[in-house]
């Protein structure tokens, strides 16, 4: 669930922070911040809260400020409000040794399409510590929030200001608000400085310098220089200059949405594209592909990793094989893949945790899951379990146990969870049930992304001795998302009933302990859980359509643009005008224009991308229409072929079909079909990158369910 609900700790917290009192009441959320009784500060003692464990304190700057109850906010040490309504929160998380604040990752976590948008940011120094400050706007309300982040003493500190009426231009007036925070002693700082690009040198030793990008770190010789990235997918660009103002060698790190399922399939795409040979390294969590290239124009070495749902490619190319091989050897020796954000673990293989990880298991619904990850932050501890042989980026079953020593209201925590779920996916169905005798609260819900559909059931209960304990069980489907959602009812009823009655069982022991033994808990009256409907979008004529899986690099990024088009009632896709481009020396698809048959004749849709490097047209024979496409894609659309079927009334006839020639190149991942089973295609959708080149493509199908390729988030 990490990828679907808590994209980052920062995003989750800032969304919870701006839930105003009115919205909270409407949502039935009792966890809205409320002033503590008799909270007006009248003297220094009442105005001060000290946190020795975290080496900091908060002193309310004036009597117009009151303390708020922060116990229901995960990771929050304190919250306070000014009489004008401005609210501040101090959040602290443990920061692993050697990791530094990453501005680019911070922006990615805080800004989410349709939820929050970046206004501006700046590097700052606060209380003698380098830091980063981000201003965001909430898209639905227009409200502005500011978050200031800095790392010291082995902790990451965030101060969030919401509800402020101060324009962003008057940032200096925010300083009195931030001044409430101070360190209780001189802070211990990380070694590295913060730089604007967000690509942080992790320090240097001898003749090498260490960098980290997202969930990956590695070192290169100091002869390599940092260059400017020119695409949203490229997160790091290093080069060795030549004597003509160019480059002798380059290292490029691209991060994006996987073009295929699983690490091996994505690495195979690189192997095929560049005619290389692959070797698993780092216990199989990274695959190294090496080629015979001795040119800077094509990579000699490619490192491929699938980390936290994103694919990482590290390309090494040089005009001398010796330079490329030296860099590859050092990268291979120093590369590490791990969770960089405290709230999100990387793809920890089963058995890679603490010494007892090979022994600890959880059993639920007849499935035995093995310990995979353990984390702890102020106010929360977490253990996760997955099936043997799976990773935390590609699991099919996941169980977790979370403990909240400072929380005591299960319903309040569930209300916050559901509120955040709805902000992430407003159409996601959920159901909350409470046992009136034990006080336990069970919530179950369904959500989906481009890559998978997921069902979750949580149980929150008071823990003997105080605090809360939460149990989670989740099931994820990557291939047949629509089928999974349509046939979910029996599985959902069984898992919810089992969680309510028994819960998770640790090893050979009894179920997880709550405030009342399971044997004496009465069976609650449970309403029939809602059945998840297939996610559909509305066509222009009011009928239902559904989107196939989006292929290519569909992640929103700075400068990219989403598009979609349908011709209206009675329209069927019959072909494309296609514009070509180049990736290094390999042909790719850079532009597309749909062609439709409509009741009034043949029409063309808008052009998406730039038609300036050659083009071709592909169109159905009379009486036929497009039923699907087969695509090879990576960080863009490399090429595709089109499947046509004879039109039969308002449908297509799978018994009468033919396939076009291949358009574009054969690079990218595996050939992936979408559509193609007889459902008419009534539109297209996708994304253009910051260079206005096609980078992602999907189809809109008539009816209420796609024939092939899974479903796209509404």
Order of alpha helices (4+ residues) and beta strands (2+ residues): alpha-alpha-beta-alpha-beta-beta-beta-beta-beta-alpha-beta-beta-beta-beta-alpha-beta-beta-beta-beta-beta-beta-beta-alpha-beta-beta-beta-beta-alpha-beta-beta-beta-beta-beta-alpha-beta-beta-beta-beta-alpha-alpha-beta-beta-beta-beta-beta-beta-beta-beta-beta-beta-beta-beta-beta-beta-beta-beta
